[in-house]
């Protein structure tokens, strides 16, 4: 048996056993070649043989998919099915929808307009890796205690210095290093509330906040949020008078998905209300470094005199998403958060901490950030311009002051979930408004990610989504 025939037999066996099902996407020719250590020609001949047997079908610019005659689902060959299909409807939970979107990006190489992550091409990954390599060779510096809470002292010191340079004096002893901001938010929430408690959130809000609340067995209550001023403090106070609110979770700077920067006077007012009500605030500051103006934004933490603000952030959005290094400034809850960090994950890997600390000390973090901010600001203008030109009349967009996402309000009656499905069939992901609310308050909204360097592919994808939206109204 020839090599390509052997490969075809192996794949056919997987299909017969149900490992690959009708509509599943096979590995790309290049991926199969690399994994099985055979030539690209061998893989192509194997796929052609399977196609001649009626077991798979090729789809232009999409790849090869299992295509079994008489399959019950009746999938059409000109439609690209996600590798991990889910039933997308008004009843599907947000976490499954988010996971499906991320899988579509990674497995099907879909255009990542729906991604929550920044494009990594603008990050200094090679430099960070070199620092990690050098740190790994200094065995005398690799001490387990530096991975235990609160974290590596070099990184703790650099984070404290970073805040000081921006005019906010931080006690290094308050800082706790975490596995990304997600862990910081989760353990801060654990520290201030219990299962069954009610947590106030912005509306719309970033779905990671909703995931944390759901995971802890707590309840979320949405507070109306202005696209320029942030959470409605009077509405929060009114609700708190009628039912107990254990804590409030907000993203005051470059909120995801709306992109606003809460004015300083509103931040002071929110902290003043929380102080008067003795209500902890979990502040998500992951986008704080991505401001488009020259001046860095203030934080809720900077107005806190009672230790009620638990400030969370990370390097994932500004330096590298691969290392998953974040931190918390938990105020009066510091000891409880440190204990929860230890109980949850024991340590945060030391090598990534050391690499980031070295980069902050030596390599011009501010220079890197200036380039990143300029790129995002330009791409935000391009994205807004393209949406204004190619989306249906009546479409409105946010005006991001930082970050890398655009909130788009489509004409009333246009279903964002349906548009999500149509775009996905064409190899494009978007973030439907359903993700950003517990009660589907934003059915005709979508979120677009503009962190990828502008290209013809990105431009075509935005135009395609706009035209699909227009077709939905006909």
N, C-alpha and C positions, 0 to 999 in steps of 0.2 A: 504494500500500500504506500502510495506517495505521501509526502509530508502534508500537502494541502488536503488530501483526502482524509488523512488521519485527524487533522484539525476539524474538518467538517463533520466527521463522525462524532467527535467529542462534543461539539456544539449541538448536534442533532440529539444526542443522548440527553443533554441538559434540557433541551426543549421537551423531549418526550417525558422526562421525569417531572416537569413542571417547574424547574428552577427558573427557566425563561418562559414567560407566558405570552399569549397573544397581545401585541401592542408594546411589549417591552423593547427597550432600545438595547442593542448589542454594544459592546465596546467599540470605540472608533478603531479604524484600521491601524492607526499609529499606536493606540493604547494596547491593542491585542498583540501587535508586533513586539512591543517592548516587554510586556508581561510574559509572553510565551517564548521570547527569544527566537523568533523566526522572522524572516524577511517580510516586508510590506507586500511584496508580490505573492507570497504564500498565503497571507491572510486574505488578500483580494480574491485569489483563486478559490479559497475555501468558501468565502461569502457568495461568490458567483455560483458555485456548485449548490449551496443551500438554497439560493434564489431559484435555480433551475428546478429544484425539487419542490418548490412551492412552500418552503418553510419560512423564508424571510423575504422582505421587500426593501428596496432602497428608496430613500426619499431625498430629493435634491437638497443639499446644504444642511441636511439633518442627520444622515447616517443610515444604518441598517436596523430594521425593526422586525420582530417576530410576527409573521403573518400566516396564521393557520386557516386553511379553507373552512368555511362554515362556522367560524368562531361566533359565539353567542352575542358578543358585544357589538358586532357589525362595525368596527372601527374602519374608517376610510383611510386609504394609503396616503392621501395627500394631507393628512392631519397629524401633527406630531403629538404623541401622548407623553405626558410626564412619566419618568421612570418609576415614580412612587405616587400613582394617582390616588386622590382622595375625593370623597363626595363633597364638593364645594357648594354650600347652600347657606341660607340664613341661620341654619342650626349648627354648622360646623364650628368647633371651638377655635379660638384665636391661635392657640399654640400650634395646633395641627396645620392651620393655614400658613403660619409663618414658616414652619418646618418644611412644608410642601414648596413654598417659594424658594427657600434656600437650596433645597435639593434640586429644583429645576435649574437654578443658576449653575450649580456645580456639576450635575449629571448631564444636563442637556446643553450646557454652554449658552444658556439664554442671556440676552442682554440684561444687565443687572439694574434696571431702573427701579426695581422693587427691593433691592438689597438694603438692609439697615447698616451695612458696614462701609467704611471708606475704601476707595480703591487703593491697594497697597503700592502702586507703582511710584507714588510720590514720597514714599517713606524710605529712610536710610537703612534698609534692612541689611545690606552687606556690611556696613560699618558696625551695626549692632552685633551681627554675628561674629565679626572679628574680635570685638571686645569680649563676647561670651567665650570664644575659643581661648583667648589669652587668659581669662579668669579661670577657665577650667584646668589650665595647665599649672596654675599656682595652687598646688594642693594644700599648701599651708594656710591659704585663705578660705578654703572650703570647709566651713565649720557648720555643723547642724544647727547650732544655736542661732546663726544668722538667718536661717530659713524659718525658725520658729517665730511666733508673734512676739513683738510687734513687727519685725521685719529686719532686713539688712541695714545696719546703721549708716552705711554710706548713702543708700537711697533715701532713707528717712531724712538725713541731713540735707540732701539736695532738694527734696520736696519742700522742706521748711524754708530753705533759702529762696526757692522759686516764689513762694508766697510773699516772703519779705520784700523781694525785688518789686513785687506788684503792690506794695503798700499795706500788706496784711501780716502782722506779727503772729506767728504760729508757734506754739510750744511743741518742739519735736517729740516730746513725750506723749502727746495726744495722738500722733499719727500711727495708724495700724495698716500695714501693707496687706493687700488681699489679692485673690485670683480674679483680677478684673473688677470693674465697677459693679458688675452683676452680683458678685459675692458680697461686696461692701453694702449694697442696697439690701440684700437678703438678710444679712446678719444685723444690720441696723434696724430693720423692721422687726426681727425677732426680739431685739433688745427693748423695744418700746411698746409692743402690742402682743396679744395672745390670740389663739384661734377663736373665731367668733366675733372678734372686735371689728369695728368699722373704720376704714381708712379713707380719708378724703383725697381725691385725685383731680387733676385738671381734666377738662373735657374740650377737645380731644386730648388724649395722653399717650405717651409712648408705651407700647404693649409690654415691654419688659417690666414696667411697674405693675401692670395687671397680672402678669405671670407670677411675680413675687407674692402678691396678695393672695392669689388663688392657691399657690403652693403652700402657704402658711395656714390655709383654712380660714382666712379672714374675708371680710366683705368690703367691696369698693363702693364708694358713692361719688358720683361725678359732680363737679362744681363747674358752672359755666366759666369760660375763660376767654378773655378778650384777645384778639389777634395782635394787639400792640401792647396792652397793659398787663396781660397775664391773668392769673386766677382772680375771680371776683371775691374780694375779701368780705364784703358785706353779705354776699350769699353764703359764704362759708360760716360766718358768724350766726346767720339766721338758722341754718341747718343744725349747727352745734347747740343751739338753744333748745331744739326739739328732740335731739338724740345724741348720745355720747359719741364723740369722735376721738379715737385713740391716738391718731397721728395724721399728719398731712404730708403727702408726697408731691413734690413739685420740681420742675426744671425751669428755673427763672431765666436762664441765659440760653438763647438759640434753641428754644424748646422744639423737640421732635414730636409732632410733625410741623408745627406752624412757623418755627424759626425766629420768633420774636425775642427781644431783649427787654425784660421787665425794667421799667424806669426805677432809678434809685429810690425815689420817694415812695414808690409802691413797695419796694423791698423792705424799707424801714417800717412801713405801715403793717405789712404782713408779719414781720418779726415782733413788732409791738403787740399786735393782736395775739400772737401765739404766746408771748410772755404773759400777757394778762390772763389768758385762758389756760395757761400751763399746758400747752399742746405741743408735743415734739413735732419738728419739721424735718423730714428727710429730703435733703437738697441734692439733686442729681446735677453735678457740674461737669459732665464728661465733655461738653462742647465749649467750655469756657475759653480755651486757647484759640478757638477758631473764629475770632471776631474779625469783621471786615473793616472796622474803624481803627484808628491808631491807638485809641485808649482801650485798655483791657476792662472788661465789665467788673462791677463789684459783685460780691456774693452775699447771700443771706447770712452766711457765717460771720461776715465782717461786721454785721449790726447786732450780733447776738451777745448779750452780756450775762445770760443765765445758763448757758450750756445746753439750750434746747434744740439747737440746729445741729443735725448730724449730716455733715457735708461729705459727699461721696464723689470720687472722680477716678480717672484712669489715664493711661497713656495710649489706650487702644484707638482713640479717634484722632490723635495728634502726632503719634510717633511710630507705633507699631501695634497692629491688632494680633500679631502672631504670639507675642509673649504673655498676653493676658495678665498685665500687672496694673493693679488699681490700689486705692487706699481710702481710708475713712478718717474723718476728724469728728469723732462722736460726742464731743462735749462731755456733759455730766454722765453719759452712758459709756464712757471709754472702757472701764474695767469689764463691764458686761459684754461689750463688743469683742474685746480681746479674748475673753473666755469662749464666746461663741465661735470665733474664728478658729481657735484651737480645737474645739469639739467638732466643727464642721469639716475642716480640711487639714488640720494639724499644722501644715507648713505652707509657705509660698516658695516655689523653687528659687534657690539663691542665685544661680547663674544669670537668669534674665534680670534679676534685680541689680546685680553687679554690672552687667552690660549697660543697662539704662543709666545707672549712676555715673559710669565712666563717660557715657555720651554727654550727659548733662554737664559734667565738669569740664569736658575738653572740646566738644565738637560744635559749638555754636547752635544750640537749640533754637534761639531766637531767629537766627538766620534761616534755619529750616522752616520755622513757623511763618516767617514773612513770605517765603516762596509759596507755601501751602495756602495761606490766606489769600494771596493774590490770585492763585489759580482758581480757588473755589469761588471767589467773588466774580471773576470773569465768567466762569462756567454757569453761575447762577443767572447772570445777565443773559447769556446765550439761551439757557433753558427757558427762562420767562419769555424771551422774545419769540422763541419757536412755538411755545404753547399759545401765545397771543395770536400768532399767524395761522396756525394749522388746526387748532381745536375749535369746536363749534362756537358760534356767537353766544355770548352770555357766560362763557367760562371766565372764572376769576382765579387769581393766584395770590399766594402770600408774598411778602416782601422780606425775605430772610436777611437778618442782620449778622448772621454767622452760620456756621455749620455747613451742611451739604445736602439738605433736603428741601423740596418745594412742595407745598400743600396746595392742591388744585381742587377748586370747587367747580364741578361740571353743571350744566343746566339741569334744572329740576326734572325728575322723572328718568334720568339716565342712571342706570344701575352700575355702580362701580365694580361689583362682584362679577357681573356679566362681562364688563369690559376687561376685567382681569383674565377671565377664561378665554376671551377672544384673542387677547394679546399673547397669552401663553401658547396658544395654538400656532402662533407665528414666531415663537422663539423669543418673546419679550416678557419680562416680569415687571409688574407695577405693584404698588402697595395699596390695596383697596381700603377705603375708609372704615370698613367693618373692623379692621384690626385695632382701631384706636379708640374703641368705646365698648363698654359692656352691654350697651342696649341698642347697638346699631343706629346711633344718632347721625351717622354721616354716610348714608347709602350712596350719595352722588358725589363723593370725594375720592381722590386718589393722592398718594404721595409718590413723588419722583426723586430718585437719587441722582445728583449731578457731580459726584466726586470723580468719576472716570475722566481722564483726559479727553477733551473733545475730539471726536472723530466722525468720519462719514457714517460708520455703523451706528453710533449714538444718535446722530442727526436723523438717519433714516428711521430708527426705532421710535423716536419722539413723534415724527411726522406720521408714522403708521398708526400709533396709538390715537393721535388726533383724528385721523381719518376714520378709524374704527368707531371712535366716539360719535363722529358726525353721522356715520351710517346707522348707528343705533337710534338716532332721532328721526330717521326717515320712515 
